[in-house]
Amino acid sequence: MNSLLPFHLHLIELLAIVAAGVAHHFVVASTPRRRQAFFALLALAAVVMWPIGDLAASVSLTVATAQRLVIMVFVAPMLLKATPTTVLSKLTRPRPVDFVVRILSHPGVAIVLVTILGTTTLITPVVGWGARSSVGRDLILLAVLSIGFLLWVPALAVMPGAKRLSPAATAGYIFGSAIVVTSLSFVWIFSQHSLYPALHNQYALLHMTPLFDQQLAGFVAKLGCYVPMWAIAFTMFFHAEDQGVSVDESPLHWADVERQLLRIDRQRAKALRRHRPE
């Protein structure tokens, strides 16, 4: 295995993950949130370092799919949940950032962008770039993590002032997202030839032909996305009912009120500047 898949330390990725963990530890005092971040970053390190990261980048589409599922379905939401509202409020307070986050937090916008960007990272030229270039590999991984954040922001409702969904709408969003974001897997399953020539040595390393690896990746994408996301959707819906929370009402938090007041103040200041005599 070492001759076909030589060991790489991936020092840049390792330092980035460690730096993120240290920064989170200094910023966040809550022990449960620190624990969430630790396990999320540990899982991230496991799937981007050797050997899984190397197999995903240049050998197997199935391993790459599993890697993406871990990042998008586990790492991204865990990191969002591990970040306190106070920190997110400070990060999104600047007007341009608030404007962008407000748009991206809309469920319709989020699911369209997740589908487009996620599909783009899996087209043949992009996968080939990641297989040949370490820079391409790192940028693709960063894009996958960003897509994961984008996917979960509407569902977790963590951004101050963003549109908050009712439990029923949240469950519907997560349920539908699992179907939409795995649409490319149908192509993998029913394709009669391998679509990714840059991926190689599947048989030597994993005892699979390139076509079987691709078809298996399609099933892994479906099951790996459907099972956890649908379980989360049903749990959120019925948990709200058990707690006596209306499944049709959208919750409101003080951070949302503060952000709305800030936006109103900014609109008033802008109106005053516009009508101020020269």
N, C-alpha and C positions, 0 to 999 in steps of 0.2 A: 504493500500500500504506500510506503514511504516514497518509492521511486516514482509512482504515478501521482501521488498527492503529497509532495514534500511539506514538511512542517514550516509554517509561517507564524511568527509571533503576533503580527498585526498590532504593532505598538501604538500606532495613532488611535485606533479604535479603542484599545485597552485604556490608554490615558484619558480619552474623552469620557468613557464610561466611569472611570474612577473619579475624574474631576466632577462629573455630574453628581455622583454620590456624595462626595465631600461637600459640594456646594449646597446640596439639599440638606445635609446634616447640620450645617451651620445656619441655614435660613429657617428650617422647620424644627420646632421644639417637641412636637407631639411624637411620642414613641410609636403608636400604631401607624402613623403616616411614614415615619422613618422606616418601619418594618416593611410597609408596602413598597416604598421606593427601593429598598434593598433587594427584595425578591424580584421586582420588575427589572432592575439593572442586572441582577445575577442571571436572569433568564435571557436578557438581551446579550450579555457576554457569551453565554453558552451557545447561542445560535449564530453569532457573527464571527467568533474565533475559530481557529483550526480545531477539529476537522470539519465541523458542520458548515461553517461559513465558506470554506473552500469548496466543499462538495456542492453547496448551493450555487456558488458563483460560476463554476466551470464544468461540473459533472452532471448533476441530476436535477431535473425539473421537479421531481417529487420532493426532494430535500429542500429545494428553493421554496416550494409551496408551503411545506411545513414551517420553514423559517419565517415566511411572511405571516402565516397564521399566528405564530407565537408573538410576533411583533405587533400585529394589528389587533388581535383579539385579547391578548394578555398584557403585553408591556405597555402599550399606549394608554388603555383605560386605567391601569394601575398607577401610572405616573400622574395622570390627571387627578385621580382620586387622592393621591399622596400630596398634592399641592394645595395648601390652604387657600380659602377664598381671599384672604387679605393679601396674599402674594399675587394672586391673579388680578386682583383689583389694581394693585400698583403697576403691574406689567401692562395692563390694558388701559390705563388711565389716559395716556396721551391721545389727543383727538384722532390722528391718523390710524393709530392702532385700534382704538375703539370702533372706528368706522369699519375697518376691515373685519374685525372679529364679529361685529354685529351682523354683517352680511354672511360671513362664512358659517355662523352659528345657525342660520336658517336651515331646517331639515332638507328642504328641496334643493337649495344650493349645495349643501354638503354632499348629498347623495349623488348629484350629477357630477360634481368635481371628483369625488372619490372614484366613481366609475370610470371617468375619462382618464384621470391620472394613474389609477391602478392599472388600467388596460395599457396605457402608454409604457409603463415600466416593464410590461411583459411582451411587448412586440419584439420580433426577431432581432432587429438592429440594436435595440437597447440591451437585451440580454447578451448579445454578442459583445457589446462594448464592456459590460460588466465582467464578462469572462476573460477579456484580454487586458483590461486596465484596472489597476488597483484604485485609481481615482474614480473611474466609472463605477466600480463596485461600491465604494463608500458613498458616493452620491445617490446611487439607487437605494441603498439601505437607509440613508437619511430621508429620501423621498417616501419610502415605505412607512417609516415611523411618523412622518408628517401626515401622511394619508390616514394613518391610524388615529392620530389626534383629531383630524378633521371628521372622521367617521363617528367618533364617540362624543364630541363636544355637544351636539344637540341632544343626545340620549342622556348624558350625565348632568347636563344643565349646570355646569360649573362656572361658566363665564358670566360675570356680573352684567346685568342689563340685557343679556341675550334672550331670545325667545325661549320660554320654558314650556315644555309639553306636559300635558296631563299624563297620568300613568297609562291610560289606554292608548294615547297617541305615541308615547314613548315605546310601548310594547310593539305597536304597529310599525314604527320606524325601524326598530331593531330587527323585527321579523322580516320586513321587506328588504332591509339592507343586506341581509344574509343571502337573499336570492339575487339581488342586482349585482353585488360585487363579485360574485362567482360566475357570472355569465360566460366568461371566456373558457371556463372549464368544459363546456359542451363541445367547443371546438377541439380541445385536447382529446376528449374521449372518443369522438367520432372521426377524427382525422385519420387518414390511411397512410400518412408518412410523417416523419419527424419534422417539426417546424423550427427546431433550434440546432443548427449544425455546429454552433460554437460549443455546445455541451458535448463532452466526449468521455470515453473510458467508462461508460455506464456498465458495460458487461464485465470488464476487468475488475472494477471496484465493487459493484453492487449486484453483479450477475443478472442484469436486466438489459434488454435491448433498448435502444433509444425510443422506439415507438411504444413499447410497453411502459417504460418510465414516464412518457408523456401521458399515456392513458391513465396510468395509476395516479399521476398528479391531479388529473381531473376529478377522480373519485375522492382523493384526499382533500382537495379544495372544497368539494361539496360537503362531505361529512364533517371535516374539521371546522367548517364555518357554520353549517346548519345546527349541529348538535349544541355547541356552547351558546351561540347567539339566540337560538330559539328557547333554550332553557332559561337564559337570562330574561328574555321577553316575557315568558309565562310567569316566572318568579316575580318580576316587578309588578305585573298586573295583579296577580292574586295576593301578593304581599300587601299591596295598597288596600285591597278589599278587606283583608284580615285586620288591618290597623284602623279600619273605619274611615279611610280617606277616599273621597269620591274619585272614581277612576276617570271622570270627565272634567275635573277641575285642574287648572294649572297652578302649581304652588308659586308663592311670591316670597322672596327673602329680602332682608334689609339691604343687602349689597345691591339688589336690583333697584330698590327705591333710591339709594344714594346715587347710582349711576344715572337714573332717569332725571334726578334733580340737577346733576352736573350737566347733562345734555340740555336741559331747559335753560340753565344759566348761560351756557355757551351760545344758544340760539338767541337769547335776549341781548347778549353782548354783541353778537354779530349784527342784529337788527339795529342796535343803537349806533354802531359804527357806520352802517349803511345810510342811515338818515341824518347823520351828524353833518351840519353845514360846513362847507369848506372855508 
